[in-house]
Amino acid sequence: MRTQKFNIFKNVDKPILFIYLALVFIGLANIYASEVDDISKSIFDFSQSYGKQILFIAAAFLTAAVILAIDKKVFASFGYVIYGFFLIVLIAVLIFGAEVKATKAWFHIGSFAIQPSEFAKFATALALAKYMSTVKSKTIGFKNKITPFIIIAIPAFLVMLQNDTGTALVFSAFAIALYREGYISGIFLAFAAIAMILFVLTLLVNEFYIIGGIAAITLIISLIIRKRKPEVLQIIGLGIVLAFYVYSVDYVFENVLQHHQKERITVLVSDEVDMKGPGYNLNQSKIAIGSGGIFGQGYLKGTQTKFNFVPEQSTDFIFSTIGEEWGFMGCVILILLFIIFITRIVLLAEKQRSAFSRILGYSVASLIFFHFAVNIGMTIGLVPVIGIPLPFISYGGSSMVAFTIMLFMFLKLDTNRLERF
Amino acid sequence: MYIKKQTNAYFNRKFIVIAIFMATGLIFIVRLFFLQVVDPSYKLSASKNILRYITDYPARGLIYDRNGKLLVYNEPFYDLMVIPGQVRDIDTTEFCSLLGITRDFFNDRMDQAGEFSMYRGSVFMRQIQKKSYAYIQEQLHKFPGFYVQPRTLRNYVHPSAAHTFGYVGEVGPGIIKNDPYYRAGDYVGISGIEKYYEESLRGEKGVRIKVVDVLSREIGSYQGGRFDTASVAGKNLHTTLDIDLQLYGEQLMQNKVGSIVAIEPSTGEILTLVSSPSYNPNLLVGRARTQNYRKLQRDTLKPIFNRALMAQYPPGSVFKVVNTLIGLQEGVVQPETRYSCPGFYHSRGITVRCRNHPSPLDLTGSIKYSCNTYSTILFRNTIDQARFENIQESFTNWRNYLESFGLGSIFNNDLPYALSGLVATSDYYDRIYGANRWRSSTILSLGIGQGEIGTTPLHLANIAATIANRGYYITPHVVKAIGSPENKNTKFNEKINVDIDKEHIEVMVEAMFQVVEEGTGRFSRIEGVEMAGKTGTVQNPHGENHSVFIAFAPKDDPQIAISVIIENSGYGATWAAPLASLMIEKYINGEVNRRWFEQRILEANFINPENQ
């Protein structure tokens, strides 16, 4: 038994571990494909992004091993400390950080750059899990209800100040964890979803058709449930609110959103967008993916990839490389891997004995899901272009290490489930 | 346990969460199915998306002479390029016969290109001439992956001034590594002003992005040319050369080894820079360049070697000009000082021989008749001054004057690959003879410009220019304006003073005038032009002496300062001085009237037949 103590992988969930390794490998192979211009070059060229990615992966593996080796109580005990530390770092980056593409989100250390906002995600997850696990349902009052939102809002706000709206939006992923814990009702979630769909619809279709549609649906539902008077009133009230919302979308779009944010939405919903301008990325990405066909062009054979048609191809648009070279089959396999991955994390979370572990598990799944949904969604034109990486796949050290940390913290806590006392 | 119960309150919500995950995945898969399998429009777009980057090479700047006459221009040609990754199903036999190449050549080039990159263009065949280009271009659509890239080559109006222009060649791997501007196959100035003014001459490359279909036919500009950049033509160079004088100089130097350097004293502008023998600059252009270069390299007369800047000769008697000025400045000699000369100078077993001339001579006379005895005494007196504690100190003092004339160092001007010449330091003598074991008698040959001293023709012409300017020079250079003639090259316009007072220089100007009027240079006198000069004969242990002459004219309003060296030809007065006088006559009068005089120089042949 004593020797087994040193096996850090004992009781670590093997399917998760396997998928993790698979994703990391897929990422590296495709970064190489998207960056290398001469296939005779070695992947171990550390001046190139694929070579650097190998270093990042090594760092991630090392971090994972350390997390598996340390005492799992540490995560809960130091939850607030880690959270506080990263809040300070987020403030520091605003003051001392380097400006890259108009965002102030990076620390430059030697030839490497670190993006603290990536690490702030798991720090927030820790603090959230810590706080919510100490709240007992009977005592849930206004203060207890509002605190989780504040825990999420502070780092999100600081990231927003870095002018990195994409990463700030990621913090909304915690809504899924909050929903599971009962802090958000299903109606709220559905409402938010409807609001988002309506927002996009409004920009696509004349708003009066939509208001008409809302009126019609409200009327039909009211007629069906006409015997339950209070609910009819509620539905009519909701209908009126939605109508006003749709009416105001145009106003919000024209007056509240910044120019580049407007453009990103316009490219998505309009056919007449200028493909040379803001629509360029998305169009090229779609061409690359579309040219993949069923089985793809073959590894390292994608012409769109090779000629660098798609900007940011090793980072935010890595999925276009996969789409071109591996085709529909490759894409489906990757999507299934991700879905199995996060579903299994959720299922494992449900099996946890402590609320802390469960909430952390949900947070991890939510964050990975959000990145997955937005990143792939944008490359295939379903979501506005928001520059966030595809976890474990995209090029980048901060993202790789931070996602590995959060995943292995949960895996470490999960080993508890199988340990016998 | 309480917690456990509470969690179960929302236990069912996990299904909703998982349902959201699944739905998202499903939406993506459906969307991808349409994008990748059903909708063909993106696949078509992709095939249209094959782009070809055609570099728009700017025309290299033209080169003009000081009077606006065109000297160097460009001629178009075409490189046949290949992108190996796009070469598909071509009829190799037909292709080879179209280009007139062998199958082996084809395979070789394809391998090389593939090694560089499968997806970027590399040169398949260089420098296709205009007439074959039209024919090849017509057939090229049958051979996807091949395209032509327009380029230009240098062309020279006159087969002249090759050393000054330098030449243009393909960039080597070293340059490509250090300067991201250059790609393999680009051209770069390798020597001369082509090298020094490379950044002005080369202009700015542009790029045109063409969309090509799978058969490699150009469909049109990529996105209406939005990402195209126009090339910026290179800037023209307006040189200081007077091409007529340059051509005349080269003509006079035919069948002779040596150099002519002529400078406009007031500006430091080099009017003529002849290094003989030279070569036709058109030889070092295009495909034949490497072969011709090797041929020139094997020539025993070293035509590539730029003697005007790199040949270091002892200056001989023309150095008396500098040496005497130092004596005047140091006060060891006055213009009236006389020494008698018995036809030689003897001290401690060393004898310096002199030629037959009136004796005793004053300072002017010593220059006029080039008296070795006078110069040696003067030199020894300069070094043996009592005010110096030791010989190192006095020698260094003497040497500093030479430095102020620019001797012993390169000019850092716009002519790359010049040599500094040699002016020994006192340390040098210390090493040879031991500290303080040498004295003025040990080094007395320096007084007559022999021994441990070497100067290039450019240095000598600069001495003439300095005296013409009465005590200063402007770094000699060959480019007066870049871009337009109005955009003056201001890099070389600083007056550099020598450590000699003007009054002493006036004495020397008069003495040098006497050299030409009545002295050693009297045969080279030009009617109506007041020329000041100094002859020199450099002792050559390997054969006939080198003939040297420096001069400037007109004496009181100098337009031209010149140095001429003719190797293995004999006395300065016999060959170098007449040649220099012809150059001056040509420059100042615009034509040469002394026909027989000119004929004599043109016919002279000092190239040893066995060297040829």
Interface residues (C-beta under 8 A of the other chain):
Chain A: D37 D38 I39 S40 S133 K136 S137 I176 Y179 R180 E181 G182 G186 M275 K276 Q284 K286 I287 A288 I289 G290 S291 G292 G293 I294 T303 Q304 K306 F307 F309 G323 G327 F328 C331 V332 I335 L336 F338 I339 I342 T343 V346 L347 E350 R353 S354 A355 R358 Y362 A365 F369 F372 A373 I376 G377 I380 G381 L382
Chain B: Y2 I3 K4 Q6 T7 A9 Y10 F11 R13 K14 I16 V17 I18 I20 F21 M22 T24 G25 I27 F28 I29 R31 L32 F33 L35 Q36 V37 D39 S41 Y42 K43 S45 A46 S47 N49 I50 L51 G85 E115 F116 S117 M118 Y119 R120 Q223 G224 R226
